[in-house]
Amino acid sequence: MRHFLSILDLEREEAQRLVKRAKEIKDAKWHSNLLQDRVLALIFSKSSTRTRVSFEVAVRHLGGSTIFMTPRDCQLGRSEPLTDTARVLSRYVDGVIIRTFAQSSLEAFALCSYIPVINALTDKFHPCQVMSDLLTIYERTPDFSHLKIAWVGDGNNMANSWINAAIYFPFQLNIACPQGYEPDAEVLDNALNKGAKIFCTHDPKEAVRGANYINTDVWASMGQEDEEEARKIVFRDFQLNKELLALADPDAKVMHCLPAHRGEEITDEVLESKFCLVWDQAENRLHMQKAILELLFS
């Protein structure tokens, strides 16, 4: 059974084709009956706007239907084992899209599932978002080989997925995180051992110097609310503002997966500037979700 739990569930050529296919889907405003008479369950333990809506619309554009569930709506909220839920849902629906906390929980669910499982975000990875961000970049610069992409902020699930992407796409990835907030060491070591071009630093200025694309994200992710005030102090020099942007390539673009905390990790001035791609990123979630669904269900 084919699942999509991280970018590394794809082969290199497959990941690159997926970006090109998503562009074709977008350009053609593609609808189909691929998922006709099929039902996909969305199980979300974390709140969502873009991920939920883009997946629900993508499924419907492909002729299918969805059931949305949270732990409050099912026996997961009463401690039913994930493995039991996976076996039961495999007999009811045709696929499951999960947004949860632990990657290990997602993997346990997929191990017992007889139907495709898609990672709609865990604390460790956010593969659908990064694949759609690659689409956003591909639309502007199809040749990744000369690109320098910077990540500034927390070494979170987005940073980990960008590291995975750097294994398959030939860009230079510069990562700047405060000391103690670096990406997952195992994920980074794996990428470096496979030849990814990654430079890590604690200096955001060093990371963005000459960059073509600059990525950032909130300083405190869902589940880290109790750390929010402390993180504001630790991350204060990692704000994406006009001074930091001035160190990048003159035509550099700014990316943020949203929601944004304006005035914290990114200033309102930069977010609303001509250099910012956040609204295109958000739209491209829909087109990439369609490409992923086609890959798993065709």
Buried (B, 14 or more C-beta within 10 A) or exposed (E): EEBBBBBBBBEEEEBBBBBEBBBEBBEEEBEBEBBEEBBBBBBBBBEBEBBBBBBBBBBEBBBBBBBBBBBEEBEBEEEEEBEEBBBBBBEEBBBBBBBBBEBEBBBBBBEBBEBBBBBBBBBBBBBBBBBBBBBBBBBEBEEBEEBBBBBBBBBBBBBBBBBBBBBBBBBBBBBBBBEEBBBBEEBBEBBBEEEBBBEBEBEBEBBBBBBBBBBBBBBBBBEBEEEBEEBBEBBEEBBBBEEBBEBBBEEBBBBBBBEBBEEBBBBEEBBEEEBBBBEBBBBBBBBBBBBBBBBBBE
